[in-house]
Amino acid sequence: MRRPLTALMLVIGLVTTSGQGAASPSHGQALSPLPVPGNWAPAGEPPISHVAAELTQSLPFGTPSPDPGLGAIVPGAPDWASEGLTGDGVKVGIIDVGFEALAGRIGTVLPAAVSVRCYTSVGVSSSSPADCANGELHGTAVAEALTRVAPGVSLYLADPTSSADLARTVAWMTSSGVRVINRSIGGGFEGPGDGTSPYTDSTYGVIDAAVSGGALWVNAAGNAGEDGWQGEWSAAAGDHWLQFSGTDTSNRISLHANDTISVALRWERAWTAGSQDYGVSIFAADSASPLADTSATPDPNGFPVARLASFTAPATGVYELRVWQRPGASATHLQLAILTVADAPLQYHESAGTISTPGDTRSPGELTVGAVQASAPTTIEPYSSQGPTTDGRTKPDIVAVDCIPTTVRLFSTSAFCGTSEAAPFVAGAAALVVQAYPLLTPADLAAWLRSHATPLGSPVPNDTFGAGLLNLGPPPDLTPATTSFVEPPASGTIGSTLLGQPRVDILDTEGRQVMAGPGSTLPVTLALAFGTAGAILTCTGGLTRTAVTGIAAFSGCAIDRAGTYTISATAGSTTAGVSAAFFVRAAGAKGPLSVAAPSSVTYPNRATFAVTAALSSGANAQIILERSTDGGISWTNVVSGTTDSGGHASLASAPSGASRYRVVMVPAAGAPVEVSAPVLVTTIQRLSLAGSVPSGRTVSRGKVLAFTATVGPTDAGVARPKVRFEIYQRVGSRWVLSLGWTVSANSAGQWTTRVNFAYAGSWTVRARALATTTCATSAWSTSLKYTVR
């Protein structure tokens, strides 16, 4: 049965990505420096690397379902809504091909809070919803599905039509505070299928930029479960046509007149230039002359991929796809993918390995979503793309139902089928989790959703269902349970404020900060819990502060008598939290426990912490250096030691990110523990740059050199760094910038780029690691210099 569809092809055009845009997470891209006339110093944008034809996920016919209700769409969601968790205050982005009929739905079917970036042409966008009405209803249906689950969200919508505009769209969203981005779009091959790409404008790099900017990326797995084939090369002796099955060299597909398909073929070979060994031709049934052929549109970099961006059937009938081999080709394994909005399964197909780009990304902050039947949610939709990736990783990550009706009539029945609908159901659920737990990182959020899914298939996870069916489960108990001194009061002197001012967090029953609901704004009151009789605690503005998102920060606190103290904090009926003990000394007395350290240290150097303690007995005291990487919520022991008789000690630690340090002192037996005020130490990244040819050499024109940047630290919990490469040419007496671009390093902190020195002259290459959420910018690397002749 034919699919009555409306979604059209989105072509990523011939434009360059911004020099500040993110690129792919590993491997390298081939770049040719531009000639620099006179003293002109261009901003430097990477040249065109490829043209990627993309489609909205095919909108399969599927089985339309009567609306089963929110609880069947996302189990647990109604209970979350009853607790006030509807995505209120969470910003969610949707990137799609168009939003026809959007304006009339804002404030009715869709939330009132909608911001748009509608692209009227490449590089030109509008903030008017009317400009997103380009005839495409797909994005509007996606928005409706998402807000069905999370009606309280604020939407940020965009329809970029170029890779550069996609990167700019993500930058706009993340800078606006968007926490979840849905993209129900898939594309042809951008790399070998292992989540990496040699292209500078790869979508993988855009995902990395989104995740680094704090947004979970949710991508439809694709609807190519019946439109993919992979296998080993097999041909008759002396023949150059692939045999798909037995001696059959044709893989047939039935199309109606004007049906459009996009074809992509890749083969197992290093993604380097000069790999155009195979291709695909399309024939009318039993015809000897091809109607279309990939040899007319070779990959501009010569990578092992062949694409036919668009073939439109001239008449209703059967068409044959044939794969051919050039003389001398040596690859053994090939993979064929068809992207289409037509109901057109390949004659020879298999579901394994059909995940659409970029659903095979390696990013821990991304979820790839498959689709199951709403009426039988343990049954995978036959068109839902499946894993594994070519390097053996499990995909999809999770599945959700599809074919739920919307007011947008993509079908005559108004059902919206395919992974295009399953993905926004997951994105909407993610928004609810963000509202409940705003401090979750994108990777934590992805892990939360996977861990709460209902397992399907075996083993779990698997390449059909991933971790299983989306399931929010019971709503979190956000009832305030206790208070905690995340910033404890620290010692001081009579007549002066305490060196450390208290910050109190309200925690739920799971020990998480209560940042949503009425419990997040409870008044918090301080009181002396232990200390000298008659002592009075005062704080600027009083001892009671109303918490803001579960935090009450006090200032100007002081105590008027010497002694050892603890402070309690109460909020409503919560269990009172009690601070660690601290000292207040008489005016002029020897200072309290303190720690001093450099404000920053370059990796992998160690920071030295100078400890000063007041010891009434003059004896040595045990001290412990503690570190927190979450703003003071939790502390771990780093190193311990003892003071000398004068109360001094020196401890050392190698930071691996922005860390707070404090010292805990345990004096003689029976005396209370004392805690210092924390100090912040920032890690400065270190970057080294190595070239495949040593610096100072002369190379011939057209020589391709590889440059590998290595960044540290890369410890667990440290944000993945971005590397800025710059190439300069000597023009007269000046070095002028010829090319500059930014990429995301891989998990090992490395990126290799390849540069084709196409023009004579003197050239220099340098790199640096940009600041992350946990580390500071590195110094520029040593410049590598070359003479090109």
Helices and strands as residue ranges (DSSP letters): E 9-11, E 30-31, E 53-56, H 70-73, H 77-82, E 91-95, G 103-105, E 114-121, E 124-126, G 129-132, H 138-149, E 154-158, H 163-175, E 180-183, E 185-187, H 203-212, E 216-220, E 228-232, E 251-255, E 260-267, E 278-284, E 290-293, G 294-296, E 305-312, E 317-325, E 333-340, E 366-373, E 376-380, E 398-402, E 404-405, E 415-416, H 419-436, H 442-452, E 482-487, E 492-493, E 503-507, G 518-521, E 523-530, E 537-538, E 544-546, E 551-553, E 558-559, E 563-570, E 577-578, E 582-585, E 594-596, E 600-602, E 607-612, E 622-628, E 636-642, E 648-653, E 659-666, E 674-675, E 679-684, E 686-691, E 698-699, E 703-712, E 722-731, E 734-744, E 750-757, E 761-769, E 775-776, E 784-788
